[in-house]
């Protein structure tokens, strides 16, 4: 049985693909007597937040050659996900668009 070892874009047939994960977070800083945020004492340091909440997330595979985006969702990577599995998902997304 032949197994593919690279994934190609169904639009331009190139193999320059990248998986992208975008996430939007909201950071909160409690205003207290010395500075914004309980963890900040003399200045506002963006990484010293009091609370962080994820607002949005988006995963997709992007072809670096033609710019086509293929929506996808990976919650964990397993041995069952390989080049052939990803190629089938890209082909399916291309056909349905």
Backbone as a printed PyTorch tensor [residue, N CA C, xyz], in Angstrom:
tensor([[[  0.8320,  -1.1760,   0.0000],
         [  0.0000,   0.0000,   0.0000],
         [  0.8840,   1.2490,   0.0000]],

        [[  0.5610,   2.2020,  -0.8540],
         [  1.3080,   3.4400,  -0.9780],
         [  0.8570,   4.4290,   0.0890]],

        [[  1.8070,   5.0140,   0.8060],
         [  1.4870,   5.9930,   1.8360],
         [  2.1130,   7.3250,   1.4510]],

        [[  1.2910,   8.3850,   1.4690],
         [  1.8360,   9.6930,   1.1180],
         [  2.6260,  10.2520,   2.2900]],

        [[  3.6680,  11.0020,   1.9770],
         [  4.5060,  11.5620,   3.0350],
         [  4.5140,  13.0850,   3.0330]],

        [[  3.7560,  13.7070,   2.1420],
         [  3.6350,  15.1530,   2.1510],
         [  2.2210,  15.5420,   1.7550]],

        [[  1.8370,  16.7060,   2.1820],
         [  0.4870,  17.2090,   1.9350],
         [  0.5930,  18.3130,   0.8920]],

        [[ -0.3220,  18.2970,  -0.0870],
         [ -0.3020,  19.3190,  -1.1300],
         [ -1.6160,  20.0970,  -1.1340]],

        [[ -1.5360,  21.3280,  -1.5590],
         [ -2.7010,  22.1970,  -1.6590],
         [ -3.5480,  21.7530,  -2.8510]],

        [[ -4.8370,  21.5130,  -2.6540],
         [ -5.7020,  21.1210,  -3.7710],
         [ -5.8720,  22.2230,  -4.8220]],

        [[ -5.5990,  23.4740,  -4.4700],
         [ -5.7710,  24.5800,  -5.4070],
         [ -4.5570,  24.7210,  -6.3280]],

        [[ -3.3590,  24.8540,  -5.7430],
         [ -2.1640,  25.1320,  -6.5530],
         [ -1.2020,  23.9490,  -6.6470]],

        [[ -1.4870,  22.8850,  -5.9140],
         [ -0.6870,  21.6500,  -5.9260],
         [  0.7370,  21.8390,  -5.4110]],

        [[  0.9330,  22.8270,  -4.5480],
         [  2.2300,  23.0360,  -3.9120],
         [  2.1850,  22.4430,  -2.5060]],

        [[  3.3230,  22.2600,  -1.8840],
         [  3.3620,  21.6400,  -0.5540],
         [  3.8670,  22.5860,   0.5350]],

        [[  3.7430,  23.8840,   0.3330],
         [  4.1570,  24.8580,   1.3390],
         [  2.9650,  25.2260,   2.2110]],

        [[  2.6230,  24.3470,   3.1320],
         [  1.4660,  24.5210,   4.0040],
         [  1.9070,  24.7440,   5.4370]],

        [[  1.0920,  25.5000,   6.1660],
         [  1.3970,  25.7650,   7.5640],
         [  0.0960,  25.7090,   8.3600]],

        [[  0.1460,  25.0590,   9.5150],
         [ -0.9980,  25.0180,  10.4200],
         [ -0.9310,  26.2570,  11.2940]],

        [[ -2.0230,  27.0210,  11.3360],
         [ -2.0580,  28.2410,  12.1380],
         [ -3.1270,  28.1150,  13.2130]],

        [[ -2.8140,  28.6480,  14.3610],
         [ -3.7250,  28.6710,  15.5020],
         [ -3.7840,  30.1080,  15.9970]],

        [[ -4.9560,  30.7260,  15.8590],
         [ -5.1520,  32.0890,  16.3310],
         [ -6.0090,  32.0450,  17.5820]],

        [[ -5.6430,  32.8240,  18.5670],
         [ -6.4300,  32.8950,  19.7980],
         [ -6.4990,  34.3430,  20.2510]],

        [[ -7.6660,  34.7120,  20.7650],
         [ -7.8780,  36.0510,  21.3070],
         [ -8.1610,  35.9150,  22.7920]],

        [[ -7.4310,  36.6670,  23.5790],
         [ -7.5870,  36.6390,  25.0260],
         [ -7.9370,  38.0250,  25.5330]],

        [[ -8.6770,  38.0490,  26.6270],
         [ -8.9510,  39.2940,  27.3370],
         [ -8.2230,  39.2330,  28.6750]],

        [[ -7.3650,  40.2240,  28.9060],
         [ -6.5950,  40.2970,  30.1480],
         [ -7.2350,  41.3300,  31.0600]],

        [[ -7.3700,  40.9900,  32.3290],
         [ -7.9550,  41.9030,  33.3090],
         [ -6.9510,  42.2150,  34.4010]],

        [[ -6.9750,  43.4850,  34.8290],
         [ -6.1070,  43.9690,  35.8960],
         [ -6.9920,  44.6600,  36.9290]],

        [[ -6.9830,  44.1780,  38.1320],
         [ -7.7580,  44.8010,  39.2080],
         [ -7.0750,  46.1030,  39.5850]],

        [[ -7.8520,  47.1740,  39.6190],
         [ -7.2890,  48.4710,  39.9740],
         [ -7.2290,  48.5610,  41.4950]],

        [[ -6.0400,  48.7180,  42.0010],
         [ -5.8580,  48.8480,  43.4450],
         [ -5.0570,  50.1180,  43.7380]],

        [[ -4.5870,  50.2770,  44.9520],
         [ -3.9830,  51.5410,  45.3750],
         [ -2.6000,  51.8170,  44.7820]],

        [[ -1.8450,  50.7840,  44.3990],
         [ -0.4730,  51.0620,  43.9600],
         [ -0.2840,  51.0320,  42.4380]],

        [[ -1.0490,  50.2500,  41.7240],
         [ -0.9190,  50.1720,  40.2610],
         [ -2.0110,  49.2340,  39.7480]],

        [[ -2.3040,  49.3080,  38.4510],
         [ -3.2890,  48.3540,  37.9180],
         [ -2.7940,  46.9150,  38.0800]],

        [[ -3.6100,  46.1160,  38.6940],
         [ -3.2790,  44.7110,  38.8740],
         [ -2.6220,  44.4270,  40.2070]],

        [[ -3.0870,  43.4240,  40.8700],
         [ -2.5080,  43.0570,  42.1730],
         [ -1.0720,  42.5810,  42.0490]],

        [[ -0.7160,  42.0860,  40.8690],
         [  0.6390,  41.5740,  40.6710],
         [  1.6250,  42.6510,  40.2430]],

        [[  1.1540,  43.8580,  39.9370],
         [  2.0120,  44.9760,  39.5420],
         [  2.1550,  45.9230,  40.7300]],

        [[  3.3610,  46.3390,  41.0200],
         [  3.5450,  47.2220,  42.1630],
         [  4.0030,  48.6220,  41.7660]],

        [[  4.8640,  48.7560,  40.7670],
         [  5.3550,  50.0830,  40.3960],
         [  5.0560,  50.4610,  38.9560]],

        [[  4.7730,  49.4850,  38.1140],
         [  4.4610,  49.7630,  36.7150],
         [  3.5410,  48.6670,  36.1810]],

        [[  2.8520,  48.9600,  35.0720],
         [  1.9550,  47.9820,  34.4680],
         [  2.7610,  47.0720,  33.5410]],

        [[  2.9220,  45.8520,  33.9660],
         [  3.6120,  44.8500,  33.1520],
         [  2.5410,  43.9600,  32.5330]],

        [[  2.4490,  43.8920,  31.2060],
         [  1.3390,  43.1990,  30.5600],
         [  1.2200,  41.7120,  30.9230]],

        [[  2.3120,  41.0790,  31.2630],
         [  2.2650,  39.6510,  31.6020],
         [  1.8860,  39.4090,  33.0640]],

        [[  1.7100,  40.4490,  33.8390],
         [  1.3510,  40.3190,  35.2540],
         [ -0.1360,  40.6090,  35.4520]],

        [[ -0.9710,  39.9230,  34.7220],
         [ -2.4180,  40.1290,  34.7830],
         [ -3.0300,  39.3830,  35.9680]],

        [[ -4.2370,  39.8110,  36.3420],
         [ -4.9720,  39.1440,  37.4180],
         [ -5.8830,  38.0390,  36.8860]],

        [[ -6.3610,  38.2080,  35.6660],
         [ -7.2570,  37.2000,  35.0780],
         [ -7.0790,  37.2210,  33.5640]],

        [[ -7.2000,  36.0550,  32.9560],
         [ -7.1240,  35.9330,  31.4990],
         [ -8.2550,  35.0220,  31.0410]],

        [[ -9.0040,  35.4710,  30.0420],
         [-10.1180,  34.6790,  29.5170],
         [ -9.9810,  34.5750,  27.9990]],

        [[-10.0340,  33.3340,  27.4910],
         [ -9.9610,  33.1420,  26.0520],
         [-11.3080,  33.4930,  25.4490]],

        [[-11.3120,  34.3850,  24.4740],
         [-12.5380,  34.8620,  23.8470],
         [-12.8400,  34.1700,  22.5270]],

        [[-11.8120,  33.8410,  21.7770],
         [-12.0250,  33.2660,  20.4560],
         [-10.8210,  32.4160,  20.0750]],

        [[-11.0470,  31.4600,  19.2060],
         [ -9.9640,  30.6350,  18.6960],
         [-10.2910,  30.2120,  17.2700]],

        [[ -9.2630,  30.0610,  16.4740],
         [ -9.4400,  29.6780,  15.0710],
         [ -8.2150,  28.8870,  14.6450]],

        [[ -8.4530,  27.7310,  14.0490],
         [ -7.3730,  26.9120,  13.5140],
         [ -7.6140,  26.7230,  12.0230]],

        [[ -6.5330,  26.7650,  11.2570],
         [ -6.6550,  26.5290,   9.8250],
         [ -5.2960,  26.1660,   9.2510]],

        [[ -5.3340,  25.5300,   8.1080],
         [ -4.1170,  25.2290,   7.3600],
         [ -4.0740,  26.2160,   6.2130]],

        [[ -2.9390,  26.8930,   6.0640],
         [ -2.8030,  27.9200,   5.0390],
         [ -1.7320,  27.5130,   4.0430]],

        [[ -2.0410,  27.6740,   2.7720],
         [ -1.0450,  27.4470,   1.7270],
         [ -0.2390,  28.7290,   1.5780]],

        [[  1.0770,  28.6350,   1.7600],
         [  1.9460,  29.8010,   1.6700],
         [  2.1280,  30.2540,   0.2200]],

        [[  1.7910,  29.4050,  -0.7420],
         [  1.9670,  29.7560,  -2.1460],
         [  0.7750,  30.5360,  -2.6890]],

        [[ -0.4360,  29.9940,  -2.5300],
         [ -1.6120,  30.6430,  -3.1130],
         [ -2.4810,  31.3670,  -2.0840]],

        [[ -2.2170,  31.1590,  -0.7840],
         [ -2.9520,  31.8650,   0.2520],
         [ -4.2820,  31.2480,   0.6500]],

        [[ -4.6230,  30.1040,   0.1000],
         [ -5.8890,  29.4590,   0.4400],
         [ -5.8550,  28.9680,   1.8850]],

        [[ -6.9620,  29.1790,   2.6120],
         [ -7.1100,  28.7010,   3.9920],
         [ -8.0960,  27.5480,   4.0310]],

        [[ -7.7480,  26.5180,   4.7760],
         [ -8.6150,  25.3600,   4.9730],
         [ -8.9180,  25.2470,   6.4600]],

        [[-10.1850,  25.4670,   6.8650],
         [-10.5160,  25.3680,   8.2880],
         [-10.2680,  23.9560,   8.8100]],

        [[ -9.8160,  23.8690,  10.0400],
         [ -9.5880,  22.5690,  10.6610],
         [ -9.6840,  22.7370,  12.1670]],

        [[ -9.6650,  21.6380,  12.8710],
         [ -9.6670,  21.6900,  14.3240],
         [ -8.8800,  20.5110,  14.8530]],

        [[ -7.8260,  20.7860,  15.5980],
         [ -7.0360,  19.7540,  16.2610],
         [ -7.1310,  19.9970,  17.7580]],

        [[ -7.6240,  19.0110,  18.4890],
         [ -7.6300,  19.1650,  19.9440],
         [ -6.4720,  18.4060,  20.5690]],

        [[ -5.9690,  17.4010,  19.8670],
         [ -4.7470,  16.7220,  20.2870],
         [ -4.1720,  15.9980,  19.0840]],

        [[ -2.8830,  15.8170,  19.1060],
         [ -2.1880,  15.1590,  18.0020],
         [ -1.9730,  13.6970,  18.3770]],

        [[ -2.4040,  12.8090,  17.5030],
         [ -2.2450,  11.3860,  17.7570],
         [ -1.5410,  10.7290,  16.5700]],

        [[ -1.1740,   9.4950,  16.7510],
         [ -0.5380,   8.7630,  15.6550],
         [ -1.4940,   8.5470,  14.4970]],

        [[ -2.8000,   8.6540,  14.7450],
         [ -3.7920,   8.4880,  13.6860],
         [ -3.8420,   9.6610,  12.7260]],

        [[ -3.2610,  10.7840,  13.1160],
         [ -3.2160,  11.9450,  12.2330],
         [ -1.8770,  11.9260,  11.5160]],

        [[ -1.9490,  11.7720,  10.2140],
         [ -0.7350,  11.7310,   9.4090],
         [ -0.9620,  12.5260,   8.1300]],

        [[ -0.0180,  12.5060,   7.2310],
         [ -0.1200,  13.2750,   5.9920],
         [ -1.3590,  12.8750,   5.1930]],

        [[ -1.6600,  11.5940,   5.1410],
         [ -2.8230,  11.1310,   4.3770],
         [ -4.1270,  11.6510,   4.9850]],

        [[ -4.2340,  11.6300,   6.3010],
         [ -5.4270,  12.1290,   6.9860],
         [ -5.6130,  13.6190,   6.7210]],

        [[ -4.5390,  14.3770,   6.8150],
         [ -4.6210,  15.8170,   6.5750],
         [ -4.9680,  16.0920,   5.1090]],

        [[ -4.3890,  15.3280,   4.1830],
         [ -4.6840,  15.5120,   2.7630],
         [ -6.1610,  15.2730,   2.4810]],

        [[ -6.7320,  14.2410,   3.0840],
         [ -8.1590,  13.9530,   2.8990],
         [ -9.0140,  15.1060,   3.4250]],

        [[ -8.6220,  15.6810,   4.5570],
         [ -9.3740,  16.8080,   5.1220],
         [ -9.2890,  18.0280,   4.2060]],

        [[ -8.1060,  18.3150,   3.6540],
         [ -7.9560,  19.4360,   2.7460],
         [ -8.7890,  19.2300,   1.4880]],

        [[ -8.7300,  18.0230,   0.9300],
         [ -9.5180,  17.7320,  -0.2720],
         [-11.0020,  17.8950,  -0.0200]],

        [[-11.4550,  17.4450,   1.1500],
         [-12.8650,  17.5620,   1.5090],
         [-13.2710,  19.0270,   1.6590]],

        [[-12.4310,  19.8300,   2.3040],
         [-12.7130,  21.2500,   2.4650],
         [-12.7240,  21.9650,   1.1180]],

        [[-11.8530,  21.5520,   0.2230],
         [-11.7840,  22.1690,  -1.1170],
         [-13.0300,  21.8550,  -1.9280]],

        [[-13.4720,  20.6110,  -1.8710],
         [-14.6630,  20.1910,  -2.6230],
         [-15.9190,  20.8760,  -2.0950]],

        [[-16.0260,  21.0470,  -0.7830],
         [-17.2290,  21.6280,  -0.2070],
         [-17.2850,  23.1500,  -0.3340]],

        [[-16.1930,  23.7810,  -0.7400],
         [-16.2120,  25.2410,  -0.8490],
         [-16.6760,  25.7260,  -2.1980]]])
